[in-house]
Amino acid sequence: MKNRWMRLATIATMATGLALAQGPGGPGGMNPQPRGQRSLDFLATYLNLTDSQKSQVQAIFDAEQQAAQALRTSIQQAQEALRQASQDNKSDAEIDKLAAALGTLLGQGAGIHAKAQAKFVALLTADQKDKLSKLPGPGGFGGPMFGPRGPRGPRN
């Protein structure tokens, strides 16, 4: 039973990693404007950000994307190693070890994301924070507003 749960967790982890590994803009986006720019534009309009706030938010998103970019290659390599171990029928212990390594990398990505969110929220006025909290999703962020690929706005 433990192995079944571990394999399920591995599959979920791999799916999350695939999302991170897509890189900027995701797979074949239809809008030529980068996803991060669309989201920044949305946030700037929705929260009525000042020019100063816009430039600071852009710097936060850019730094987040740069930090996450360094992880992408490692995540892709860890995913491939785990996939190969599954295909090669490696031992449960080896698969667990590879899944844990991938989980660590994904955790680092989550940390980068959370730190950027905290910096973003710290720039906002009380009214802007209140308005942000009214967006649907956990914490008012409509789900993850921005992640390793840059900020994300509402789905069109």
Beta strands, then each sheet from edge to edge (+ up, - down):
strand 1: 146-147
strand 2: 150-151
sheet 1: 1+ 2-
end
